[in-house]
Amino acid sequence: MKRADVKTKHGEGMHFDTHVIANPANTHEWIILFKKEAGRSYFLVNDNEEIESFGHLDELIRELRELGIKSAEVHF
């Protein structure tokens, strides 16, 4: 899900269970997973539909705040 879509849906009152997980392709990076009801889940992606990854958790937390996300669960 692209940033603009996350902001729009969050602004419309849709809430996600937000998870921060290690990137399976590079365990030194982190990715964001949004889970919705009915088992649907989405990764945060860029405009090219590529999964966004973050090398540092502080960058990722800043991104979550900019998206309006108030809480997230971190999985090691």
Contacts in CASP RR format, 6 or more apart in sequence:
PFRMAT RR
TARGET T0000
AUTHOR 0000-0000-0000
METHOD contacts of the structure
MODEL  1
MKRADVKTKHGEGMHFDTHVIANPANTHEWIILFKKEAGRSYFLVNDNEE
IESFGHLDELIRELRELGIKSAEVHF
1 9 0 8 1.000
1 34 0 8 1.000
1 42 0 8 1.000
1 43 0 8 1.000
1 44 0 8 1.000
1 45 0 8 1.000
2 44 0 8 1.000
2 45 0 8 1.000
2 46 0 8 1.000
2 47 0 8 1.000
3 44 0 8 1.000
3 67 0 8 1.000
6 16 0 8 1.000
6 34 0 8 1.000
6 44 0 8 1.000
6 67 0 8 1.000
6 69 0 8 1.000
7 67 0 8 1.000
7 68 0 8 1.000
9 16 0 8 1.000
10 16 0 8 1.000
10 67 0 8 1.000
10 68 0 8 1.000
10 69 0 8 1.000
14 36 0 8 1.000
16 34 0 8 1.000
16 35 0 8 1.000
16 36 0 8 1.000
16 69 0 8 1.000
17 34 0 8 1.000
17 35 0 8 1.000
17 36 0 8 1.000
17 73 0 8 1.000
18 32 0 8 1.000
18 33 0 8 1.000
18 34 0 8 1.000
18 35 0 8 1.000
18 64 0 8 1.000
18 69 0 8 1.000
18 71 0 8 1.000
18 72 0 8 1.000
18 73 0 8 1.000
19 32 0 8 1.000
19 33 0 8 1.000
19 34 0 8 1.000
19 35 0 8 1.000
19 72 0 8 1.000
19 73 0 8 1.000
19 74 0 8 1.000
19 75 0 8 1.000
20 30 0 8 1.000
20 31 0 8 1.000
20 32 0 8 1.000
20 33 0 8 1.000
20 57 0 8 1.000
20 60 0 8 1.000
20 72 0 8 1.000
20 73 0 8 1.000
20 74 0 8 1.000
20 75 0 8 1.000
21 30 0 8 1.000
21 31 0 8 1.000
21 33 0 8 1.000
21 75 0 8 1.000
22 29 0 8 1.000
22 30 0 8 1.000
22 31 0 8 1.000
22 75 0 8 1.000
22 76 0 8 1.000
23 29 0 8 1.000
23 30 0 8 1.000
23 31 0 8 1.000
23 51 0 8 1.000
23 53 0 8 1.000
26 53 0 8 1.000
28 55 0 8 1.000
29 53 0 8 1.000
29 54 0 8 1.000
29 55 0 8 1.000
30 53 0 8 1.000
30 54 0 8 1.000
30 55 0 8 1.000
30 57 0 8 1.000
30 60 0 8 1.000
31 43 0 8 1.000
31 44 0 8 1.000
31 51 0 8 1.000
31 52 0 8 1.000
31 53 0 8 1.000
31 54 0 8 1.000
32 43 0 8 1.000
32 44 0 8 1.000
32 52 0 8 1.000
32 60 0 8 1.000
32 63 0 8 1.000
32 64 0 8 1.000
32 72 0 8 1.000
33 41 0 8 1.000
33 42 0 8 1.000
33 43 0 8 1.000
34 41 0 8 1.000
34 42 0 8 1.000
34 43 0 8 1.000
34 44 0 8 1.000
35 41 0 8 1.000
36 42 0 8 1.000
43 51 0 8 1.000
43 52 0 8 1.000
44 51 0 8 1.000
44 52 0 8 1.000
44 63 0 8 1.000
45 51 0 8 1.000
45 52 0 8 1.000
46 52 0 8 1.000
52 63 0 8 1.000
54 60 0 8 1.000
54 63 0 8 1.000
57 74 0 8 1.000
64 72 0 8 1.000
END
